[in-house]
């Protein structure tokens, strides 16, 4: 029987490393476009967005 529980190091990247990188572009003063890095087919455009503070 094969052992499935091991103490081997996990090669999975940390969650922060797997978060998608998002670019933001103001197409016009009224329109903002969000695009995921490396995904030319997926984007979101909005006529209303707000600034966030961290």
Biopython code that builds the backbone (N, CA, C, O; Angstrom):
import numpy as np
from Bio.PDB.StructureBuilder import StructureBuilder

atoms = [
    (1, "UNK", "N", (0.848, -1.173, 0.000)),
    (1, "UNK", "CA", (0.000, 0.000, 0.000)),
    (1, "UNK", "C", (0.900, 1.245, 0.000)),
    (1, "UNK", "O", (1.881, 1.304, 0.743)),
    (2, "UNK", "N", (0.572, 2.216, -0.816)),
    (2, "UNK", "CA", (1.370, 3.437, -0.935)),
    (2, "UNK", "C", (0.986, 4.442, 0.142)),
    (2, "UNK", "O", (-0.192, 4.623, 0.448)),
    (3, "UNK", "N", (2.004, 5.099, 0.719)),
    (3, "UNK", "CA", (1.768, 6.124, 1.729)),
    (3, "UNK", "C", (1.421, 7.431, 1.031)),
    (3, "UNK", "O", (2.109, 7.840, 0.096)),
    (4, "UNK", "N", (0.364, 8.084, 1.479)),
    (4, "UNK", "CA", (-0.047, 9.349, 0.859)),
    (4, "UNK", "C", (0.262, 10.557, 1.727)),
    (4, "UNK", "O", (0.282, 11.677, 1.218)),
    (5, "UNK", "N", (0.505, 10.369, 3.019)),
    (5, "UNK", "CA", (0.842, 11.479, 3.912)),
    (5, "UNK", "C", (2.352, 11.571, 4.028)),
    (5, "UNK", "O", (2.996, 10.638, 4.505)),
    (6, "UNK", "N", (2.924, 12.692, 3.594)),
    (6, "UNK", "CA", (4.369, 12.881, 3.671)),
    (6, "UNK", "C", (4.666, 14.238, 4.256)),
    (6, "UNK", "O", (3.799, 15.109, 4.318)),
    (7, "UNK", "N", (5.898, 14.409, 4.682)),
    (7, "UNK", "CA", (6.358, 15.698, 5.191)),
    (7, "UNK", "C", (7.206, 16.414, 4.147)),
    (7, "UNK", "O", (7.962, 17.323, 4.490)),
    (8, "UNK", "N", (7.095, 16.029, 2.904)),
    (8, "UNK", "CA", (7.863, 16.650, 1.830)),
    (8, "UNK", "C", (7.439, 18.102, 1.668)),
    (8, "UNK", "O", (6.276, 18.441, 1.889)),
    (9, "UNK", "N", (8.389, 18.971, 1.278)),
    (9, "UNK", "CA", (8.026, 20.388, 1.080)),
    (9, "UNK", "C", (6.981, 20.537, -0.018)),
    (9, "UNK", "O", (6.969, 19.787, -0.994)),
    (10, "UNK", "N", (6.128, 21.494, 0.158)),
    (10, "UNK", "CA", (5.052, 21.758, -0.798)),
    (10, "UNK", "C", (5.577, 22.680, -1.893)),
    (10, "UNK", "O", (6.057, 23.776, -1.604)),
    (11, "UNK", "N", (5.489, 22.248, -3.136)),
    (11, "UNK", "CA", (5.968, 23.055, -4.259)),
    (11, "UNK", "C", (4.926, 24.040, -4.760)),
    (11, "UNK", "O", (5.192, 24.793, -5.697)),
    (12, "UNK", "N", (3.744, 24.051, -4.153)),
    (12, "UNK", "CA", (2.691, 24.980, -4.555)),
    (12, "UNK", "C", (3.101, 26.403, -4.185)),
    (12, "UNK", "O", (3.616, 26.623, -3.089)),
    (13, "UNK", "N", (2.883, 27.380, -5.078)),
    (13, "UNK", "CA", (3.191, 28.772, -4.729)),
    (13, "UNK", "C", (2.255, 29.279, -3.636)),
    (13, "UNK", "O", (1.139, 28.788, -3.473)),
    (14, "UNK", "N", (2.729, 30.256, -2.907)),
    (14, "UNK", "CA", (1.909, 30.881, -1.870)),
    (14, "UNK", "C", (0.715, 31.562, -2.527)),
    (14, "UNK", "O", (0.820, 31.977, -3.681)),
    (15, "UNK", "N", (-0.424, 31.694, -1.831)),
    (15, "UNK", "CA", (-1.614, 32.323, -2.431)),
    (15, "UNK", "C", (-1.338, 33.696, -3.034)),
    (15, "UNK", "O", (-1.910, 34.035, -4.070)),
    (16, "UNK", "N", (-0.479, 34.487, -2.412)),
    (16, "UNK", "CA", (-0.181, 35.817, -2.951)),
    (16, "UNK", "C", (0.502, 35.710, -4.314)),
    (16, "UNK", "O", (0.356, 36.598, -5.154)),
    (17, "UNK", "N", (1.252, 34.614, -4.537)),
    (17, "UNK", "CA", (1.947, 34.429, -5.806)),
    (17, "UNK", "C", (1.003, 34.009, -6.927)),
    (17, "UNK", "O", (1.339, 34.157, -8.102)),
    (18, "UNK", "N", (-0.168, 33.490, -6.583)),
    (18, "UNK", "CA", (-1.086, 33.001, -7.604)),
    (18, "UNK", "C", (-2.178, 34.008, -7.953)),
    (18, "UNK", "O", (-2.994, 33.746, -8.836)),
    (19, "UNK", "N", (-2.204, 35.144, -7.281)),
    (19, "UNK", "CA", (-3.229, 36.154, -7.560)),
    (19, "UNK", "C", (-3.013, 36.722, -8.961)),
    (19, "UNK", "O", (-1.876, 36.999, -9.343)),
    (20, "UNK", "N", (-4.078, 36.897, -9.724)),
    (20, "UNK", "CA", (-3.919, 37.444, -11.073)),
    (20, "UNK", "C", (-3.461, 38.899, -11.023)),
    (20, "UNK", "O", (-3.826, 39.645, -10.114)),
    (21, "UNK", "N", (-2.670, 39.284, -11.996)),
    (21, "UNK", "CA", (-2.239, 40.677, -12.115)),
    (21, "UNK", "C", (-3.232, 41.381, -13.023)),
    (21, "UNK", "O", (-3.517, 40.920, -14.128)),
    (22, "UNK", "N", (-3.751, 42.490, -12.549)),
    (22, "UNK", "CA", (-4.786, 43.224, -13.268)),
    (22, "UNK", "C", (-4.237, 44.575, -13.720)),
    (22, "UNK", "O", (-3.618, 45.297, -12.938)),
    (23, "UNK", "N", (-4.468, 44.907, -14.984)),
    (23, "UNK", "CA", (-4.117, 46.215, -15.524)),
    (23, "UNK", "C", (-5.379, 47.051, -15.610)),
    (23, "UNK", "O", (-6.465, 46.528, -15.863)),
    (24, "UNK", "N", (-5.234, 48.352, -15.399)),
    (24, "UNK", "CA", (-6.367, 49.270, -15.473)),
    (24, "UNK", "C", (-6.038, 50.345, -16.496)),
    (24, "UNK", "O", (-4.946, 50.912, -16.492)),
    (25, "UNK", "N", (-6.996, 50.614, -17.369)),
    (25, "UNK", "CA", (-6.820, 51.626, -18.405)),
    (25, "UNK", "C", (-8.069, 52.491, -18.457)),
    (25, "UNK", "O", (-9.185, 51.972, -18.422)),
    (26, "UNK", "N", (-7.894, 53.794, -18.539)),
    (26, "UNK", "CA", (-9.027, 54.699, -18.733)),
    (26, "UNK", "C", (-9.190, 54.906, -20.233)),
    (26, "UNK", "O", (-8.468, 55.696, -20.841)),
    (27, "UNK", "N", (-10.145, 54.190, -20.826)),
    (27, "UNK", "CA", (-10.389, 54.287, -22.262)),
    (27, "UNK", "C", (-10.901, 55.674, -22.634)),
    (27, "UNK", "O", (-10.526, 56.221, -23.672)),
    (28, "UNK", "N", (-11.749, 56.237, -21.797)),
    (28, "UNK", "CA", (-12.242, 57.611, -21.911)),
    (28, "UNK", "C", (-12.346, 58.125, -20.480)),
    (28, "UNK", "O", (-12.221, 57.337, -19.542)),
    (29, "UNK", "N", (-12.571, 59.412, -20.284)),
    (29, "UNK", "CA", (-12.727, 59.902, -18.909)),
    (29, "UNK", "C", (-13.869, 59.219, -18.148)),
    (29, "UNK", "O", (-13.854, 59.172, -16.918)),
    (30, "UNK", "N", (-14.848, 58.696, -18.870)),
    (30, "UNK", "CA", (-15.997, 58.055, -18.225)),
    (30, "UNK", "C", (-15.896, 56.534, -18.174)),
    (30, "UNK", "O", (-16.714, 55.902, -17.505)),
    (31, "UNK", "N", (-14.933, 55.922, -18.850)),
    (31, "UNK", "CA", (-14.888, 54.454, -18.950)),
    (31, "UNK", "C", (-13.536, 53.919, -18.487)),
    (31, "UNK", "O", (-12.483, 54.388, -18.919)),
    (32, "UNK", "N", (-13.591, 52.924, -17.596)),
    (32, "UNK", "CA", (-12.404, 52.242, -17.102)),
    (32, "UNK", "C", (-12.450, 50.794, -17.571)),
    (32, "UNK", "O", (-13.499, 50.152, -17.517)),
    (33, "UNK", "N", (-11.311, 50.280, -18.032)),
    (33, "UNK", "CA", (-11.228, 48.899, -18.499)),
    (33, "UNK", "C", (-10.209, 48.156, -17.639)),
    (33, "UNK", "O", (-9.084, 48.618, -17.451)),
    (34, "UNK", "N", (-10.619, 46.994, -17.118)),
    (34, "UNK", "CA", (-9.756, 46.133, -16.321)),
    (34, "UNK", "C", (-9.415, 44.908, -17.163)),
    (34, "UNK", "O", (-10.308, 44.304, -17.758)),
    (35, "UNK", "N", (-8.128, 44.528, -17.223)),
    (35, "UNK", "CA", (-7.712, 43.357, -17.995)),
    (35, "UNK", "C", (-6.737, 42.526, -17.170)),
    (35, "UNK", "O", (-5.875, 43.066, -16.477)),
    (36, "UNK", "N", (-6.885, 41.206, -17.254)),
    (36, "UNK", "CA", (-5.985, 40.291, -16.560)),
    (36, "UNK", "C", (-4.743, 40.076, -17.420)),
    (36, "UNK", "O", (-4.850, 39.856, -18.627)),
    (37, "UNK", "N", (-3.571, 40.139, -16.801)),
    (37, "UNK", "CA", (-2.320, 39.957, -17.522)),
    (37, "UNK", "C", (-2.298, 38.601, -18.223)),
    (37, "UNK", "O", (-2.577, 37.576, -17.602)),
    (38, "UNK", "N", (-1.970, 38.593, -19.507)),
    (38, "UNK", "CA", (-1.879, 37.360, -20.271)),
    (38, "UNK", "C", (-3.209, 36.821, -20.766)),
    (38, "UNK", "O", (-3.241, 35.765, -21.398)),
    (39, "UNK", "N", (-4.307, 37.514, -20.496)),
    (39, "UNK", "CA", (-5.626, 37.049, -20.929)),
    (39, "UNK", "C", (-6.247, 38.134, -21.796)),
    (39, "UNK", "O", (-6.982, 38.991, -21.306)),
    (40, "UNK", "N", (-5.945, 38.088, -23.091)),
    (40, "UNK", "CA", (-6.440, 39.119, -24.005)),
    (40, "UNK", "C", (-7.928, 38.979, -24.298)),
    (40, "UNK", "O", (-8.548, 39.919, -24.795)),
    (41, "UNK", "N", (-8.511, 37.820, -23.999)),
    (41, "UNK", "CA", (-9.924, 37.588, -24.287)),
    (41, "UNK", "C", (-10.836, 37.979, -23.135)),
    (41, "UNK", "O", (-12.040, 38.140, -23.332)),
    (42, "UNK", "N", (-10.284, 38.135, -21.936)),
    (42, "UNK", "CA", (-11.120, 38.443, -20.776)),
    (42, "UNK", "C", (-10.848, 39.839, -20.254)),
    (42, "UNK", "O", (-9.719, 40.149, -19.873)),
    (43, "UNK", "N", (-11.855, 40.674, -20.230)),
    (43, "UNK", "CA", (-11.727, 42.025, -19.701)),
    (43, "UNK", "C", (-13.079, 42.493, -19.205)),
    (43, "UNK", "O", (-14.115, 41.931, -19.560)),
    (44, "UNK", "N", (-13.058, 43.526, -18.382)),
    (44, "UNK", "CA", (-14.280, 44.117, -17.832)),
    (44, "UNK", "C", (-14.203, 45.616, -18.057)),
    (44, "UNK", "O", (-13.187, 46.238, -17.748)),
    (45, "UNK", "N", (-15.260, 46.199, -18.589)),
    (45, "UNK", "CA", (-15.337, 47.648, -18.772)),
    (45, "UNK", "C", (-16.478, 48.173, -17.919)),
    (45, "UNK", "O", (-17.513, 47.523, -17.771)),
    (46, "UNK", "N", (-16.272, 49.362, -17.358)),
    (46, "UNK", "CA", (-17.316, 49.952, -16.521)),
    (46, "UNK", "C", (-17.362, 51.459, -16.738)),
    (46, "UNK", "O", (-16.342, 52.094, -17.005)),
    (47, "UNK", "N", (-18.548, 52.013, -16.621)),
    (47, "UNK", "CA", (-18.713, 53.461, -16.695)),
    (47, "UNK", "C", (-18.666, 54.089, -15.307)),
    (47, "UNK", "O", (-18.688, 55.313, -15.178)),
    (48, "UNK", "N", (-18.601, 53.255, -14.265)),
    (48, "UNK", "CA", (-18.573, 53.781, -12.903)),
    (48, "UNK", "C", (-17.625, 52.933, -12.068)),
    (48, "UNK", "O", (-17.847, 51.734, -11.904)),
    (49, "UNK", "N", (-16.586, 53.538, -11.547)),
    (49, "UNK", "CA", (-15.675, 52.842, -10.640)),
    (49, "UNK", "C", (-15.279, 53.809, -9.534)),
    (49, "UNK", "O", (-15.356, 55.026, -9.703)),
    (50, "UNK", "N", (-14.865, 53.269, -8.423)),
    (50, "UNK", "CA", (-14.474, 54.086, -7.279)),
    (50, "UNK", "C", (-13.044, 53.755, -6.895)),
    (50, "UNK", "O", (-12.571, 52.647, -7.146)),
    (51, "UNK", "N", (-12.356, 54.709, -6.291)),
    (51, "UNK", "CA", (-11.000, 54.493, -5.802)),
    (51, "UNK", "C", (-11.062, 53.862, -4.420)),
    (51, "UNK", "O", (-11.900, 54.225, -3.596)),
    (52, "UNK", "N", (-10.173, 52.922, -4.179)),
    (52, "UNK", "CA", (-10.097, 52.265, -2.878)),
    (52, "UNK", "C", (-8.866, 52.748, -2.133)),
    (52, "UNK", "O", (-7.824, 53.004, -2.737)),
    (53, "UNK", "N", (-8.989, 52.870, -0.840)),
    (53, "UNK", "CA", (-7.836, 53.199, -0.009)),
    (53, "UNK", "C", (-7.454, 51.962, 0.776)),
    (53, "UNK", "O", (-8.319, 51.195, 1.199)),
    (54, "UNK", "N", (-6.180, 51.771, 0.969)),
    (54, "UNK", "CA", (-5.690, 50.603, 1.714)),
    (54, "UNK", "C", (-5.145, 51.027, 3.037)),
    (54, "UNK", "O", (-4.685, 50.189, 3.812)),
]
sb = StructureBuilder()
sb.init_structure("model")
sb.init_model(0)
sb.init_chain("A")
sb.init_seg("    ")
for serial, (resi, resn, name, xyz) in enumerate(atoms, 1):
    if name == "N":
        sb.init_residue(resn, " ", resi, " ")
    sb.init_atom(name, np.array(xyz, "f"), 0.0, 1.0, " ", f" {name:<3s}", serial, name[0])
structure = sb.get_structure()
